Amino acid sequence: MYWDTALSASDPVLRMLRDVVGIEQVLFGTDFPYLRRELAVNAKHRISESSELNHLEKDAVLGGNASHLFPRMYSSVQNLPADSKP
């Protein structure tokens, strides 16, 4: 089972997810387009700046875990020109 960070990218929630389910089961999520774009961007920033996660855990949540879950999608994104990557 996987968990996402939509509307819950705060340090207490990230700590709980890491401790209870393991950071390898956590995916970055935003609920965009239902959530305003600036709130989605802010959620990514909060994870990037979190004091609860080390850099490997942040990388995992912000894309590494999804690349393992969806390897074909990840390889397709990697083949895009650099200026068109999300």
Buried (B, 14 or more C-beta within 10 A) or exposed (E): EEBBBBBBBBBEBBBBBBEEEEBEBBBBBBBEEEBEEEEBEEBBEBBBEBEBBEEEBBEBBBBBBBBEEEEEEBEEBEEEEEEEEE
